[in-house]
Amino acid sequence: MNKSRSSQKKKQKSQDPKRLRNIRIPVEHEIPQCEVCEEKKADFYCTECKVHYCQNCESEVHTSFWKKKHKEFIFQEPYVPRKKINSNLCSKHMKELCLYCIDENELICGKCYSNCKINNHSILALDEYSNEISEKIKIILNKIQNEEIQSQETIQKSLELKNKFKIEIKELSNLIETQSDLLIQKIQKLKINHLNLLKKVGIISDLKFDQIINKNEAKKEEINETKNQIKILKKLEKDEKTIKLIRESKEIIEKDKEEGGGGRVKVRKRESQRNNEKDKEEFDPKMNYINQIKLKNINKTAWNPSTVRDGVICGKKIYSQGKHQIKIKIDQFPNRKNKSNVISLGVIKTENRENLIKKKDCEKTYYFTTFWSGNEKKIYSQNCKRENGKSTQERYTEEIKLKKNDIFEIILDMDQKKISFKINEKNLVGWGNLPEKVNFFISLRCQKGKEKNQITII
């Protein structure tokens, strides 16, 4: 009997709630974390709070007073999970949520209110908070309704515009069709008229060409007759010239005998004069920049009519050996206070003439230039050259005022490949290292619509 009583007492002690701390529940799932700190695993579960606690959080929440009321279970492996916490309770203090903190933007319980009050947070009751939310919702709904009304109005307007555009497109398409038909009719009429005109022109041109061919044949016959007559006349002229030469030679021989041989010298002088006339420089009409420079006096005189500002022209003769002099007389050079009045004379490499004339490329040029400086109000002269894309200029020390009847002279020594300049027998500076073959060139620049520049090769 004593044994049975002792076993009953042991069973009652094990069922006592104060002894429930040491009960071990079989584990079926992992042990959850503490619902307060959310860092450590839970050591206790409170049936009153319905919250999992670690040891530190449990000792802070459950004071000596609260421990009497609350039931706690300590669990170790194995573990059976409890039911979820009610969402209307505060997660920290497990009290009903009855207030709203504006600063923290969350619902709070009565205990949380004390902390918020310490931090001077603005707090509302749930009724006030719900009223504010309802007002905001009303405002949002009104905005949505207004936007819907506006969208409907815009849809109606867009539909009206669409209908208008459709009507206008139909009208335009009808107009295009009618106008295109009219244009096609006009084009067909014009086509017929032009074809008729072309037929008439073809008939007239055939007749005229036949007339021209007949005239040309008649002219050919006349030309052949004139050629025959010219040949006969040339023979007669040769005969006359030979007779004259014989007579002149006889007279010269007779005079030579009388004077002691002076007639032969005269004959040689005449022959040398003829040869010099053949060797004299003249301008090449083909090497004329945009045909700006005008020529006269059998291509000896060049002048700028000042319809365009600048003009360049080259000479015919090619200089490669020996010493040569090119004399130029200045017929007209208006020395006004105008920087557009310029005369440049010199030589250029023969192979670069076309680039100078077509592109105005001054590569391999050696020249002397005079110009009016508007800034300093003086006429200056420069000795210039351009080689390998670079230009060098040496300003002449004295002021040279070109005027009518001045003689400008270019001296070429092609054996030593040198060039120098003279004005009225006055020596000016020059350059060396000329190319193997060069041609004479000039540049005449004057103000558009003003007096022209003019020079003559003598």
C-alpha positions as a Markdown table, in Angstrom:
| # | Residue | x | y | z |
|---|---|---|---|---|
| 1 | Met | 0.0 | 0.0 | 0.0 |
| 2 | Asn | 2.8 | 2.4 | 0.8 |
| 3 | Lys | 4.4 | 1.7 | -2.5 |
| 4 | Ser | 1.2 | 2.5 | -4.4 |
| 5 | Arg | 0.7 | 5.7 | -2.6 |
| 6 | Ser | 4.3 | 6.9 | -3.3 |
| 7 | Ser | 3.8 | 6.1 | -7.1 |
| 8 | Gln | 0.6 | 8.2 | -7.1 |
| 9 | Lys | 2.3 | 11.1 | -5.5 |
| 10 | Lys | 5.0 | 11.0 | -8.1 |
| 11 | Lys | 2.4 | 11.1 | -10.9 |
| 12 | Gln | 0.7 | 14.1 | -9.3 |
| 13 | Lys | 4.0 | 16.0 | -9.0 |
| 14 | Ser | 4.8 | 15.4 | -12.7 |
| 15 | Gln | 1.4 | 16.8 | -13.7 |
| 16 | Asp | 1.7 | 19.9 | -11.6 |
| 17 | Pro | 2.1 | 23.1 | -13.8 |
| 18 | Lys | 5.1 | 24.3 | -11.7 |
| 19 | Arg | 6.8 | 21.2 | -12.7 |
| 20 | Leu | 6.0 | 21.6 | -16.4 |
| 21 | Arg | 9.3 | 23.4 | -17.1 |
| 22 | Asn | 11.2 | 20.1 | -17.1 |
| 23 | Ile | 8.9 | 18.3 | -19.5 |
| 24 | Arg | 10.5 | 17.3 | -22.8 |
| 25 | Ile | 8.3 | 17.2 | -25.9 |
| 26 | Pro | 9.2 | 14.9 | -28.8 |
| 27 | Val | 10.8 | 16.8 | -31.7 |
| 28 | Glu | 9.3 | 16.7 | -35.2 |
| 29 | His | 10.5 | 20.1 | -36.5 |
| 30 | Glu | 13.4 | 22.5 | -36.0 |
| 31 | Ile | 13.4 | 24.8 | -33.0 |
| 32 | Pro | 12.1 | 28.3 | -33.9 |
| 33 | Gln | 14.0 | 31.5 | -33.2 |
| 34 | Cys | 13.2 | 34.0 | -30.5 |
| 35 | Glu | 10.3 | 36.2 | -31.6 |
| 36 | Val | 11.6 | 39.2 | -29.7 |
| 37 | Cys | 15.3 | 39.5 | -30.6 |
| 38 | Glu | 15.1 | 37.3 | -33.7 |
| 39 | Glu | 18.7 | 36.3 | -33.2 |
| 40 | Lys | 18.9 | 33.3 | -30.9 |
| 41 | Lys | 16.9 | 30.1 | -30.9 |
| 42 | Ala | 13.9 | 30.0 | -28.5 |
| 43 | Asp | 14.3 | 28.3 | -25.1 |
| 44 | Phe | 10.7 | 28.9 | -23.8 |
| 45 | Tyr | 7.2 | 29.1 | -25.2 |
| 46 | Cys | 4.6 | 31.0 | -23.1 |
| 47 | Thr | 1.0 | 29.7 | -23.4 |
| 48 | Glu | -0.4 | 32.9 | -22.1 |
| 49 | Cys | 1.6 | 35.3 | -24.4 |
| 50 | Lys | 1.7 | 32.7 | -27.2 |
| 51 | Val | 5.3 | 33.8 | -28.0 |
| 52 | His | 8.6 | 32.0 | -28.2 |
| 53 | Tyr | 11.4 | 33.4 | -26.0 |
| 54 | Cys | 15.1 | 32.9 | -25.6 |
| 55 | Gln | 16.5 | 32.9 | -22.1 |
| 56 | Asn | 17.5 | 36.6 | -22.0 |
| 57 | Cys | 14.2 | 37.9 | -23.5 |
| 58 | Glu | 12.1 | 35.7 | -21.2 |
| 59 | Ser | 13.9 | 37.0 | -18.1 |
| 60 | Glu | 13.3 | 40.6 | -19.3 |
| 61 | Val | 9.6 | 40.2 | -20.2 |
| 62 | His | 8.5 | 37.8 | -17.4 |
| 63 | Thr | 9.3 | 39.5 | -14.1 |
| 64 | Ser | 8.6 | 37.9 | -10.7 |
| 65 | Phe | 5.0 | 39.1 | -10.8 |
| 66 | Trp | 4.3 | 37.9 | -14.3 |
| 67 | Lys | 5.9 | 34.5 | -13.8 |
| 68 | Lys | 3.1 | 33.5 | -11.4 |
| 69 | Lys | 0.4 | 34.0 | -14.0 |
| 70 | His | 2.2 | 32.8 | -17.1 |
| 71 | Lys | 2.8 | 29.2 | -18.0 |
| 72 | Glu | 6.0 | 28.4 | -19.7 |
| 73 | Phe | 7.3 | 25.3 | -21.4 |
| 74 | Ile | 10.9 | 24.6 | -21.9 |
| 75 | Phe | 11.5 | 22.4 | -24.9 |
| 76 | Gln | 14.4 | 20.6 | -26.2 |
| 77 | Glu | 14.6 | 18.0 | -29.0 |
| 78 | Pro | 12.1 | 16.6 | -30.0 |
| 79 | Tyr | 9.9 | 19.7 | -30.7 |
| 80 | Val | 6.3 | 20.2 | -31.9 |
| 81 | Pro | 5.5 | 23.7 | -33.2 |
| 82 | Arg | 2.7 | 25.8 | -31.6 |
| 83 | Lys | -0.1 | 27.8 | -33.2 |
| 84 | Lys | 0.6 | 31.2 | -34.9 |
| 85 | Ile | 0.3 | 34.4 | -32.9 |
| 86 | Asn | -2.8 | 36.5 | -33.4 |
| 87 | Ser | -2.0 | 39.4 | -35.8 |
| 88 | Asn | -4.1 | 41.9 | -33.8 |
| 89 | Leu | -1.6 | 41.8 | -30.9 |
| 90 | Cys | 1.6 | 43.8 | -30.6 |
| 91 | Ser | 4.6 | 41.5 | -31.4 |
| 92 | Lys | 6.7 | 43.1 | -28.6 |
| 93 | His | 4.2 | 43.3 | -25.8 |
| 94 | Met | 1.4 | 41.0 | -26.9 |
| 95 | Lys | -1.3 | 43.5 | -26.3 |
| 96 | Glu | -4.1 | 44.7 | -28.6 |
| 97 | Leu | -3.1 | 47.3 | -31.2 |
| 98 | Cys | -5.1 | 50.4 | -30.4 |
| 99 | Leu | -3.1 | 53.4 | -31.5 |
| 100 | Tyr | -1.1 | 54.6 | -34.6 |
| 101 | Cys | 2.3 | 56.3 | -34.5 |
| 102 | Ile | 2.7 | 58.8 | -37.4 |
| 103 | Asp | 6.5 | 59.1 | -37.1 |
| 104 | Glu | 7.2 | 55.3 | -37.1 |
| 105 | Asn | 4.3 | 54.7 | -39.5 |
| 106 | Glu | 2.9 | 51.6 | -37.6 |
| 107 | Leu | 0.2 | 50.4 | -35.2 |
| 108 | Ile | 1.2 | 50.3 | -31.5 |
| 109 | Cys | -0.2 | 49.0 | -28.2 |
| 110 | Gly | -0.5 | 50.8 | -24.9 |
| 111 | Lys | 3.0 | 49.9 | -23.7 |
| 112 | Cys | 4.6 | 51.1 | -27.0 |
| 113 | Tyr | 2.7 | 54.4 | -26.4 |
| 114 | Ser | 5.0 | 55.2 | -23.4 |
| 115 | Asn | 8.2 | 54.9 | -25.6 |
| 116 | Cys | 6.6 | 57.0 | -28.3 |
| 117 | Lys | 5.6 | 59.7 | -25.8 |
| 118 | Ile | 9.2 | 59.8 | -24.5 |
| 119 | Asn | 10.4 | 60.4 | -28.1 |
| 120 | Asn | 7.7 | 63.1 | -28.7 |
| 121 | His | 6.1 | 61.2 | -31.5 |
| 122 | Ser | 2.7 | 62.3 | -32.9 |
| 123 | Ile | 0.1 | 59.6 | -32.2 |
| 124 | Leu | -3.5 | 59.1 | -33.4 |
| 125 | Ala | -6.3 | 56.9 | -32.3 |
| 126 | Leu | -7.4 | 54.2 | -34.6 |
| 127 | Asp | -10.7 | 56.0 | -35.4 |
| 128 | Glu | -8.9 | 59.2 | -36.4 |
| 129 | Tyr | -6.4 | 57.2 | -38.4 |
| 130 | Ser | -9.2 | 55.3 | -40.2 |
| 131 | Asn | -11.0 | 58.7 | -40.9 |
| 132 | Glu | -7.8 | 60.2 | -42.4 |
| 133 | Ile | -7.2 | 57.1 | -44.6 |
| 134 | Ser | -10.9 | 57.1 | -45.7 |
| 135 | Glu | -10.6 | 60.8 | -46.7 |
| 136 | Lys | -7.4 | 60.1 | -48.6 |
| 137 | Ile | -9.1 | 57.2 | -50.3 |
| 138 | Lys | -12.0 | 59.5 | -51.2 |
| 139 | Ile | -9.7 | 62.1 | -52.7 |
| 140 | Ile | -7.9 | 59.4 | -54.7 |
| 141 | Leu | -11.2 | 58.0 | -55.9 |
| 142 | Asn | -12.4 | 61.5 | -57.0 |
| 143 | Lys | -9.1 | 61.9 | -58.9 |
| 144 | Ile | -9.6 | 58.6 | -60.6 |
| 145 | Gln | -13.2 | 59.5 | -61.5 |
| 146 | Asn | -12.1 | 62.9 | -63.0 |
| 147 | Glu | -9.4 | 61.2 | -65.0 |
| 148 | Glu | -11.9 | 58.6 | -66.3 |
| 149 | Ile | -14.2 | 61.5 | -67.4 |
| 150 | Gln | -11.3 | 63.3 | -69.1 |
| 151 | Ser | -10.2 | 60.1 | -70.8 |
| 152 | Gln | -13.7 | 59.5 | -72.1 |
| 153 | Glu | -13.8 | 63.1 | -73.4 |
| 154 | Thr | -10.5 | 62.7 | -75.1 |
| 155 | Ile | -11.6 | 59.4 | -76.6 |
| 156 | Gln | -14.7 | 61.2 | -78.0 |
| 157 | Lys | -12.7 | 64.0 | -79.4 |
| 158 | Ser | -10.2 | 61.6 | -81.0 |
| 159 | Leu | -13.1 | 59.7 | -82.6 |
| 160 | Glu | -14.5 | 63.0 | -84.0 |
| 161 | Leu | -11.1 | 64.0 | -85.3 |
| 162 | Lys | -10.7 | 60.6 | -86.8 |
| 163 | Asn | -14.0 | 60.9 | -88.7 |
| 164 | Lys | -13.0 | 64.4 | -89.9 |
| 165 | Phe | -9.7 | 63.1 | -91.1 |
| 166 | Lys | -11.4 | 60.3 | -93.0 |
| 167 | Ile | -13.7 | 62.8 | -94.7 |
| 168 | Glu | -10.8 | 65.1 | -95.6 |
| 169 | Ile | -8.8 | 62.2 | -96.9 |
| 170 | Lys | -11.7 | 61.1 | -99.1 |
| 171 | Glu | -12.1 | 64.6 | -100.5 |
| 172 | Leu | -8.4 | 64.9 | -101.2 |
| 173 | Ser | -8.2 | 61.6 | -102.9 |
| 174 | Asn | -11.2 | 62.6 | -105.1 |
| 175 | Leu | -9.4 | 65.9 | -106.0 |
| 176 | Ile | -6.2 | 64.1 | -106.8 |
| 177 | Glu | -7.9 | 61.7 | -109.1 |
| 178 | Thr | -9.7 | 64.4 | -110.9 |
| 179 | Gln | -6.6 | 66.6 | -111.2 |
| 180 | Ser | -4.4 | 63.7 | -112.3 |
| 181 | Asp | -6.9 | 62.8 | -115.0 |
| 182 | Leu | -6.8 | 66.4 | -116.3 |
| 183 | Leu | -3.0 | 66.5 | -116.2 |
| 184 | Ile | -2.8 | 63.2 | -118.1 |
| 185 | Gln | -5.0 | 64.6 | -120.8 |
| 186 | Lys | -2.9 | 67.8 | -121.0 |
| 187 | Ile | 0.3 | 65.8 | -121.2 |
| 188 | Gln | -1.1 | 63.6 | -124.0 |
| 189 | Lys | -2.0 | 66.8 | -125.9 |
| 190 | Leu | 1.4 | 68.2 | -125.4 |
| 191 | Lys | 3.0 | 65.0 | -126.5 |
| 192 | Ile | 1.1 | 65.0 | -129.7 |
| 193 | Asn | 2.0 | 68.6 | -130.4 |
| 194 | His | 5.7 | 68.1 | -129.7 |
| 195 | Leu | 5.8 | 65.0 | -131.9 |
| 196 | Asn | 4.3 | 67.0 | -134.7 |
| 197 | Leu | 6.8 | 69.8 | -134.2 |
| 198 | Leu | 9.7 | 67.3 | -134.2 |
| 199 | Lys | 8.5 | 65.9 | -137.4 |
| 200 | Lys | 8.3 | 69.4 | -139.0 |
| 201 | Val | 11.8 | 70.2 | -137.6 |
| 202 | Gly | 13.2 | 67.0 | -139.0 |
| 203 | Ile | 11.8 | 67.8 | -142.5 |
| 204 | Ile | 13.1 | 71.4 | -142.4 |
| 205 | Ser | 16.6 | 70.3 | -141.0 |
| 206 | Asp | 16.9 | 67.7 | -143.8 |
| 207 | Leu | 16.2 | 70.3 | -146.4 |
| 208 | Lys | 18.6 | 72.8 | -144.8 |
| 209 | Phe | 21.4 | 70.2 | -144.4 |
| 210 | Asp | 21.0 | 69.3 | -148.1 |
| 211 | Gln | 21.4 | 73.0 | -148.9 |
| 212 | Ile | 24.4 | 73.3 | -146.7 |
| 213 | Ile | 26.1 | 70.2 | -148.2 |
| 214 | Asn | 25.5 | 71.6 | -151.6 |
| 215 | Lys | 27.0 | 75.0 | -150.6 |
| 216 | Asn | 30.0 | 73.3 | -149.0 |
| 217 | Glu | 30.7 | 71.3 | -152.1 |
| 218 | Ala | 30.6 | 74.5 | -154.1 |
| 219 | Lys | 32.8 | 76.2 | -151.5 |
| 220 | Lys | 35.3 | 73.3 | -151.6 |
| 221 | Glu | 35.6 | 73.8 | -155.4 |
| 222 | Glu | 36.2 | 77.5 | -154.8 |
| 223 | Ile | 38.7 | 76.8 | -152.1 |
| 224 | Asn | 40.6 | 74.3 | -154.3 |
| 225 | Glu | 40.7 | 76.9 | -157.1 |
| 226 | Thr | 42.0 | 79.6 | -154.7 |
| 227 | Lys | 44.6 | 77.2 | -153.3 |
| 228 | Asn | 45.8 | 76.6 | -156.8 |
| 229 | Gln | 45.9 | 80.3 | -157.4 |
| 230 | Ile | 47.8 | 80.8 | -154.1 |
| 231 | Lys | 50.4 | 78.2 | -155.1 |
| 232 | Ile | 50.9 | 80.0 | -158.4 |
| 233 | Leu | 51.2 | 83.4 | -156.6 |
| 234 | Lys | 53.7 | 81.9 | -154.0 |
| 235 | Lys | 55.9 | 80.6 | -156.8 |
| 236 | Leu | 55.7 | 84.1 | -158.4 |
| 237 | Glu | 56.5 | 85.7 | -155.1 |
| 238 | Lys | 59.5 | 83.4 | -154.5 |
| 239 | Asp | 60.7 | 84.2 | -157.9 |
| 240 | Glu | 60.2 | 87.9 | -157.2 |
| 241 | Lys | 61.9 | 87.6 | -153.8 |
| 242 | Thr | 64.9 | 85.7 | -155.3 |
| 243 | Ile | 65.2 | 88.4 | -158.0 |
| 244 | Lys | 65.0 | 91.1 | -155.3 |
| 245 | Leu | 67.6 | 89.3 | -153.1 |
| 246 | Ile | 69.9 | 88.9 | -156.1 |
| 247 | Arg | 69.5 | 92.6 | -156.9 |
| 248 | Glu | 70.1 | 93.6 | -153.3 |
| 249 | Ser | 73.0 | 91.3 | -152.9 |
| 250 | Lys | 74.5 | 92.7 | -156.1 |
| 251 | Glu | 74.0 | 96.2 | -154.8 |
| 252 | Ile | 75.5 | 95.2 | -151.4 |
| 253 | Ile | 78.5 | 93.6 | -153.1 |
| 254 | Glu | 79.1 | 96.7 | -155.2 |
| 255 | Lys | 78.8 | 98.9 | -152.1 |
| 256 | Asp | 81.0 | 96.5 | -150.2 |
| 257 | Lys | 83.6 | 96.8 | -152.8 |
| 258 | Glu | 83.4 | 100.6 | -152.8 |
| 259 | Glu | 83.4 | 100.9 | -148.9 |
| 260 | Gly | 85.7 | 98.0 | -148.2 |
| 261 | Gly | 83.4 | 95.2 | -146.9 |
| 262 | Gly | 80.8 | 97.1 | -144.8 |
| 263 | Gly | 77.8 | 95.6 | -146.6 |
| 264 | Arg | 78.3 | 92.1 | -145.1 |
| 265 | Val | 78.1 | 93.4 | -141.6 |
| 266 | Lys | 74.7 | 95.0 | -142.5 |
| 267 | Val | 73.4 | 91.7 | -143.9 |
| 268 | Arg | 74.5 | 89.9 | -140.7 |
| 269 | Lys | 72.8 | 92.5 | -138.6 |
| 270 | Arg | 69.5 | 92.1 | -140.5 |
| 271 | Glu | 69.7 | 88.3 | -140.1 |
| 272 | Ser | 70.4 | 88.6 | -136.3 |
| 273 | Gln | 67.5 | 91.0 | -136.0 |
| 274 | Arg | 65.2 | 88.5 | -137.7 |
| 275 | Asn | 66.4 | 85.7 | -135.4 |
| 276 | Asn | 65.9 | 87.9 | -132.3 |
| 277 | Glu | 62.3 | 88.7 | -133.4 |
| 278 | Lys | 61.6 | 84.9 | -133.6 |
| 279 | Asp | 63.2 | 84.2 | -130.1 |
| 280 | Lys | 61.2 | 87.0 | -128.4 |
| 281 | Glu | 58.8 | 86.1 | -125.6 |
| 282 | Glu | 55.1 | 86.2 | -126.1 |
| 283 | Phe | 52.0 | 85.2 | -124.0 |
| 284 | Asp | 50.4 | 81.8 | -124.5 |
| 285 | Pro | 46.6 | 82.3 | -124.9 |
| 286 | Lys | 46.0 | 78.6 | -123.8 |
| 287 | Met | 47.7 | 79.2 | -120.4 |
| 288 | Asn | 45.2 | 81.9 | -119.3 |
| 289 | Tyr | 43.5 | 81.6 | -115.9 |
| 290 | Ile | 39.7 | 81.5 | -116.7 |
| 291 | Asn | 40.5 | 83.6 | -119.8 |
| 292 | Gln | 40.6 | 86.7 | -117.6 |
| 293 | Ile | 43.7 | 88.3 | -119.1 |
| 294 | Lys | 43.0 | 89.9 | -122.5 |
| 295 | Leu | 45.7 | 89.9 | -125.2 |
| 296 | Lys | 46.5 | 92.2 | -128.1 |
| 297 | Asn | 49.5 | 93.3 | -130.3 |
| 298 | Ile | 50.1 | 89.7 | -131.5 |
| 299 | Asn | 50.1 | 88.3 | -127.9 |
| 300 | Lys | 52.6 | 90.8 | -126.7 |
| 301 | Thr | 50.3 | 93.1 | -124.6 |
| 302 | Ala | 48.3 | 91.8 | -121.6 |
| 303 | Trp | 45.7 | 93.7 | -119.7 |
| 304 | Asn | 43.1 | 93.0 | -117.0 |
| 305 | Pro | 39.7 | 94.4 | -117.9 |
| 306 | Ser | 38.8 | 94.3 | -114.1 |
| 307 | Thr | 35.6 | 92.3 | -114.6 |
| 308 | Val | 37.1 | 89.8 | -112.2 |
| 309 | Arg | 39.6 | 90.7 | -109.5 |
| 310 | Asp | 42.6 | 88.6 | -110.4 |
| 311 | Gly | 44.1 | 87.1 | -113.6 |
| 312 | Val | 47.2 | 84.9 | -114.4 |
| 313 | Ile | 48.8 | 84.1 | -117.7 |
| 314 | Cys | 52.1 | 82.3 | -118.8 |
| 315 | Gly | 54.6 | 82.9 | -121.6 |
| 316 | Lys | 55.1 | 80.5 | -124.5 |
| 317 | Lys | 58.9 | 80.2 | -124.4 |
| 318 | Ile | 60.6 | 77.5 | -122.2 |
| 319 | Tyr | 63.9 | 78.4 | -120.6 |
| 320 | Ser | 66.4 | 75.6 | -119.8 |
| 321 | Gln | 69.9 | 76.9 | -120.9 |
| 322 | Gly | 71.8 | 80.1 | -121.3 |
| 323 | Lys | 71.2 | 83.7 | -120.2 |
| 324 | His | 68.0 | 85.5 | -121.1 |
| 325 | Gln | 66.4 | 88.9 | -120.5 |
| 326 | Ile | 62.6 | 89.5 | -120.5 |
| 327 | Lys | 61.8 | 93.2 | -120.6 |
| 328 | Ile | 58.3 | 94.4 | -119.8 |
| 329 | Lys | 56.9 | 97.9 | -120.2 |
| 330 | Ile | 54.2 | 99.0 | -117.8 |
| 331 | Asp | 51.5 | 100.7 | -119.9 |
| 332 | Gln | 49.2 | 101.3 | -116.9 |
| 333 | Phe | 49.3 | 100.7 | -113.1 |
| 334 | Pro | 46.8 | 102.8 | -111.1 |
| 335 | Asn | 48.7 | 103.7 | -107.9 |
| 336 | Arg | 45.6 | 104.5 | -105.9 |
| 337 | Lys | 45.0 | 103.7 | -102.2 |
| 338 | Asn | 43.6 | 100.3 | -103.0 |
| 339 | Lys | 45.2 | 97.0 | -101.9 |
| 340 | Ser | 43.7 | 95.3 | -105.0 |
| 341 | Asn | 46.2 | 96.9 | -107.4 |
| 342 | Val | 49.0 | 94.3 | -107.7 |
| 343 | Ile | 51.5 | 93.3 | -110.4 |
| 344 | Ser | 53.5 | 90.1 | -109.9 |
| 345 | Leu | 56.2 | 89.0 | -112.5 |
| 346 | Gly | 58.4 | 85.9 | -112.4 |
| 347 | Val | 58.9 | 82.3 | -113.5 |
| 348 | Ile | 57.3 | 79.0 | -112.8 |
| 349 | Lys | 58.4 | 75.4 | -113.3 |
| 350 | Thr | 57.2 | 74.3 | -116.7 |
| 351 | Glu | 55.4 | 71.1 | -115.5 |
| 352 | Asn | 53.4 | 73.2 | -112.9 |
| 353 | Arg | 51.9 | 75.7 | -115.4 |
| 354 | Glu | 48.6 | 73.8 | -115.7 |
| 355 | Asn | 48.1 | 73.7 | -111.9 |
| 356 | Leu | 48.8 | 77.5 | -111.8 |
| 357 | Ile | 46.2 | 78.2 | -114.5 |
| 358 | Lys | 43.5 | 75.6 | -113.6 |
| 359 | Lys | 43.9 | 75.5 | -109.7 |
| 360 | Lys | 45.9 | 78.7 | -109.1 |
| 361 | Asp | 48.5 | 76.5 | -107.4 |
| 362 | Cys | 51.7 | 78.6 | -106.9 |
| 363 | Glu | 54.1 | 75.7 | -106.3 |
| 364 | Lys | 57.6 | 76.2 | -107.7 |
| 365 | Thr | 57.1 | 80.0 | -108.5 |
| 366 | Tyr | 59.8 | 82.7 | -108.1 |
| 367 | Tyr | 58.6 | 86.2 | -108.6 |
| 368 | Phe | 58.7 | 89.9 | -107.6 |
| 369 | Thr | 55.4 | 91.7 | -106.6 |
| 370 | Thr | 54.3 | 95.2 | -105.8 |
| 371 | Phe | 51.1 | 95.9 | -103.9 |
| 372 | Trp | 49.3 | 98.6 | -101.9 |
| 373 | Ser | 49.2 | 98.1 | -98.1 |
| 374 | Gly | 45.9 | 99.6 | -96.9 |
| 375 | Asn | 46.9 | 99.3 | -93.2 |
| 376 | Glu | 50.1 | 101.2 | -93.5 |
| 377 | Lys | 49.0 | 103.3 | -96.5 |
| 378 | Lys | 52.2 | 102.5 | -98.6 |
| 379 | Ile | 53.1 | 100.6 | -101.7 |
| 380 | Tyr | 55.4 | 97.7 | -100.9 |
| 381 | Ser | 57.5 | 95.3 | -103.0 |
| 382 | Gln | 58.4 | 91.7 | -102.1 |
| 383 | Asn | 60.7 | 89.1 | -103.5 |
| 384 | Cys | 58.7 | 85.8 | -103.2 |
| 385 | Lys | 59.1 | 82.1 | -103.8 |
| 386 | Arg | 57.0 | 78.9 | -103.1 |
| 387 | Glu | 58.6 | 75.5 | -102.8 |
| 388 | Asn | 57.3 | 72.2 | -101.3 |
| 389 | Gly | 54.1 | 73.8 | -100.1 |
| 390 | Lys | 55.9 | 76.6 | -98.2 |
| 391 | Ser | 56.3 | 80.2 | -99.2 |
| 392 | Thr | 59.1 | 82.6 | -98.3 |
| 393 | Gln | 58.8 | 86.4 | -98.7 |
| 394 | Glu | 61.4 | 89.0 | -98.4 |
| 395 | Arg | 60.2 | 92.6 | -98.3 |
| 396 | Tyr | 62.2 | 95.0 | -100.4 |
| 397 | Thr | 63.7 | 97.9 | -98.4 |
| 398 | Glu | 62.8 | 100.8 | -100.7 |
| 399 | Glu | 59.3 | 101.8 | -101.7 |
| 400 | Ile | 58.7 | 101.2 | -105.4 |
| 401 | Lys | 55.9 | 103.1 | -107.1 |
| 402 | Leu | 55.3 | 101.6 | -110.5 |
| 403 | Lys | 54.0 | 104.0 | -113.1 |
| 404 | Lys | 53.4 | 104.3 | -116.8 |
| 405 | Asn | 56.4 | 103.7 | -119.1 |
| 406 | Asp | 58.5 | 102.0 | -116.3 |
| 407 | Ile | 60.7 | 99.1 | -117.6 |
| 408 | Phe | 60.6 | 95.9 | -115.5 |
| 409 | Glu | 63.3 | 93.4 | -116.4 |
| 410 | Ile | 63.7 | 89.7 | -115.5 |
| 411 | Ile | 67.2 | 88.3 | -115.8 |
| 412 | Leu | 67.5 | 84.5 | -116.1 |
| 413 | Asp | 70.8 | 82.6 | -115.9 |
| 414 | Met | 69.6 | 79.0 | -116.5 |
| 415 | Asp | 73.2 | 77.7 | -116.5 |
| 416 | Gln | 73.5 | 78.7 | -112.8 |
| 417 | Lys | 69.8 | 78.4 | -112.2 |
| 418 | Lys | 69.4 | 82.0 | -110.9 |
| 419 | Ile | 66.8 | 84.8 | -111.3 |
| 420 | Ser | 67.0 | 88.5 | -110.6 |
| 421 | Phe | 64.9 | 91.6 | -111.3 |
| 422 | Lys | 65.5 | 95.2 | -112.4 |
| 423 | Ile | 63.2 | 98.3 | -112.6 |
| 424 | Asn | 64.5 | 101.1 | -114.8 |
| 425 | Glu | 68.0 | 99.6 | -114.8 |
| 426 | Lys | 68.0 | 99.5 | -111.0 |
| 427 | Asn | 69.1 | 96.1 | -109.6 |
| 428 | Leu | 66.7 | 94.3 | -107.2 |
| 429 | Val | 67.1 | 91.1 | -105.2 |
| 430 | Gly | 66.7 | 87.5 | -106.7 |
| 431 | Trp | 66.6 | 83.8 | -106.0 |
| 432 | Gly | 68.8 | 80.7 | -106.8 |
| 433 | Asn | 68.1 | 77.0 | -107.2 |
| 434 | Leu | 65.6 | 77.3 | -110.1 |
| 435 | Pro | 64.1 | 74.2 | -111.7 |
| 436 | Glu | 65.6 | 72.8 | -114.9 |
| 437 | Lys | 62.8 | 74.2 | -117.1 |
| 438 | Val | 60.8 | 77.4 | -116.4 |
| 439 | Asn | 58.3 | 79.6 | -118.1 |
| 440 | Phe | 57.6 | 83.3 | -117.6 |
| 441 | Phe | 54.3 | 84.3 | -116.0 |
| 442 | Ile | 52.5 | 87.5 | -114.8 |
| 443 | Ser | 49.6 | 88.2 | -112.4 |
| 444 | Leu | 47.6 | 91.3 | -112.8 |
| 445 | Arg | 45.1 | 92.2 | -110.1 |
| 446 | Cys | 42.9 | 95.3 | -109.9 |
| 447 | Gln | 39.8 | 96.4 | -108.2 |
| 448 | Lys | 36.6 | 95.2 | -109.9 |
| 449 | Gly | 35.1 | 97.9 | -112.0 |
| 450 | Lys | 38.2 | 100.3 | -111.6 |
| 451 | Glu | 41.1 | 101.1 | -114.0 |
| 452 | Lys | 42.9 | 98.2 | -115.6 |
| 453 | Asn | 46.5 | 97.1 | -115.3 |
| 454 | Gln | 48.4 | 96.6 | -118.6 |
| 455 | Ile | 51.9 | 95.6 | -119.6 |
| 456 | Thr | 53.7 | 94.9 | -122.9 |
| 457 | Ile | 56.7 | 92.6 | -123.6 |
| 458 | Ile | 59.3 | 94.6 | -125.5 |
